[in-house]
Every structure is written in C-alpha cells, then in structure tokens.
C-alpha cells in the first residue's frame, strides 16, 4: 500500500458556487486500469469512518 498526503483544490464556479478536486497520482490511476477510454469510477463516502473509496467500474 502506498500513502501520500494530497491537497484538495477549491475553485469558484461561474455561478458563484465553490467546487473542489483532488488530483490522483498517474501511477495509481494507471494501476487501477483507468484510462481516457475507460474512465468510469464509483466513489463511495462513508460518513461513520470519514473515508472516500474509489473503485473502477467494470
């Protein structure tokens, strides 16, 4: 398992709302089999443990 400390980016959208993003290391994305042609993922947020899980959709 590899662990990295990443930052969440916040930016103001055109309608005045605020959105955010996390940039994942390319190595991780490639290792998961995610590509420009196969980019669908399922993201789960667990409120109890405050964790986010990302899984490539099959």
Protein Blocks (a to p, Z undefined) as FASTA:
>chain_A
ZZddddddddddfkopacddddddfklmmmnopafklmcccddddfklopacddddZZ
